[in-house]
Amino acid sequence: MVATEQDTTPSVPTPDGSPVDVTASAGKDVVGLSWNIVPDATGYQVYRWNPDTHAYEKLAATTQTSYADTGAPPATTHHYWVTARYADGTESAPGADYAILTP
Protein backbone atom coordinates (compact mmCIF):
# COMPACT_ATOMS: atom_id res chain seq x y z
CA MET A 1 0.00 0.00 0.00
CA VAL A 2 1.23 3.44 -0.85
CA ALA A 3 0.10 6.83 0.36
CA THR A 4 1.00 10.10 -1.25
CA GLU A 5 1.54 13.56 0.18
CA GLN A 6 -2.05 14.36 -0.74
CA ASP A 7 -3.52 11.16 0.76
CA THR A 8 -1.67 9.58 3.66
CA THR A 9 -4.52 7.24 4.59
CA PRO A 10 -3.69 3.57 3.96
CA SER A 11 -6.14 1.82 1.65
CA VAL A 12 -6.18 -1.43 3.68
CA PRO A 13 -6.64 -1.98 7.43
CA THR A 14 -3.64 -1.32 9.66
CA PRO A 15 -2.45 -4.30 11.75
CA ASP A 16 -3.39 -4.13 15.44
CA GLY A 17 -0.69 -2.45 17.50
CA SER A 18 0.78 -0.56 14.54
CA PRO A 19 1.09 3.23 14.37
CA VAL A 20 -1.90 4.80 12.60
CA ASP A 21 -2.74 8.17 11.13
CA VAL A 22 0.83 8.67 9.96
CA THR A 23 1.23 12.02 8.24
CA ALA A 24 4.19 13.20 6.22
CA SER A 25 5.32 16.63 5.09
CA ALA A 26 8.30 17.52 2.95
CA GLY A 27 10.54 20.56 2.97
CA LYS A 28 14.00 21.35 1.66
CA ASP A 29 16.18 18.38 2.68
CA VAL A 30 13.73 17.17 5.36
CA VAL A 31 10.70 14.91 5.65
CA GLY A 32 8.61 15.24 8.79
CA LEU A 33 6.63 12.22 9.96
CA SER A 34 4.11 12.06 12.79
CA TRP A 35 1.64 9.45 14.03
CA ASN A 36 -0.81 8.67 16.81
CA ILE A 37 0.41 7.16 20.08
CA VAL A 38 0.12 3.37 20.29
CA PRO A 39 -1.17 2.15 23.67
CA ASP A 40 1.42 0.07 25.59
CA ALA A 41 4.21 0.92 23.12
CA THR A 42 7.54 1.92 24.69
CA GLY A 43 8.85 3.50 21.49
CA TYR A 44 8.81 3.53 17.72
CA GLN A 45 11.12 2.57 14.85
CA VAL A 46 11.27 4.63 11.65
CA TYR A 47 12.43 2.99 8.42
CA ARG A 48 13.12 4.41 4.94
CA TRP A 49 13.32 2.44 1.69
CA ASN A 50 16.82 2.27 0.23
CA PRO A 51 16.57 1.76 -3.55
CA ASP A 52 20.23 0.66 -3.70
CA THR A 53 19.75 -2.27 -1.32
CA HIS A 54 16.06 -2.85 -2.17
CA ALA A 55 15.19 -2.91 1.52
CA TYR A 56 13.77 -0.75 4.29
CA GLU A 57 16.56 0.44 6.59
CA LYS A 58 16.08 1.67 10.14
CA LEU A 59 16.63 5.41 10.42
CA ALA A 60 15.85 5.90 14.07
CA ALA A 61 14.39 4.59 17.28
CA THR A 62 12.38 7.19 19.19
CA THR A 63 9.98 7.49 22.09
CA GLN A 64 8.29 10.47 20.41
CA THR A 65 5.35 10.33 18.00
CA SER A 66 7.22 12.27 15.35
CA TYR A 67 10.52 12.15 13.49
CA ALA A 68 12.37 14.53 11.13
CA ASP A 69 14.39 12.80 8.42
CA THR A 70 17.03 15.43 7.72
CA GLY A 71 18.98 13.12 5.40
CA ALA A 72 16.26 12.86 2.75
CA PRO A 73 17.76 13.76 -0.64
CA PRO A 74 15.82 16.40 -2.63
CA ALA A 75 13.67 15.72 -5.71
CA THR A 76 13.14 12.12 -4.64
CA THR A 77 10.14 10.04 -3.63
CA HIS A 78 10.82 8.51 -0.23
CA HIS A 79 8.99 5.54 1.28
CA TYR A 80 8.66 5.11 5.06
CA TRP A 81 7.50 2.54 7.58
CA VAL A 82 6.78 3.26 11.24
CA THR A 83 6.50 0.42 13.76
CA ALA A 84 5.80 0.28 17.49
CA ARG A 85 8.21 -1.30 20.02
CA TYR A 86 7.02 -2.99 23.20
CA ALA A 87 8.60 -3.66 26.61
CA ASP A 88 8.99 -7.37 25.82
CA GLY A 89 11.23 -6.53 22.84
CA THR A 90 8.67 -7.21 20.14
CA GLU A 91 7.97 -4.88 17.25
CA SER A 92 4.66 -4.38 15.46
CA ALA A 93 4.15 -4.80 11.77
CA PRO A 94 4.42 -1.50 9.87
CA GLY A 95 1.13 0.31 9.58
CA ALA A 96 1.57 1.16 5.90
CA ASP A 97 4.11 2.28 3.33
CA TYR A 98 3.99 6.07 3.28
CA ALA A 99 5.45 7.82 0.24
CA ILE A 100 6.28 11.49 -0.16
CA LEU A 101 8.19 13.54 -2.74
CA THR A 102 10.80 15.99 -1.48
CA PRO A 103 11.08 19.30 -3.33
PyMOL commands that set and color helices and strands:
alter all, ss='L'
color gray80, all
select strands_A, chain A and resi 2-3+23-27+30-34+41-50+55-62+66-69+77-86+97-101
alter strands_A, ss='S'
color yellow, strands_A
deselect
rebuild
show_as cartoon
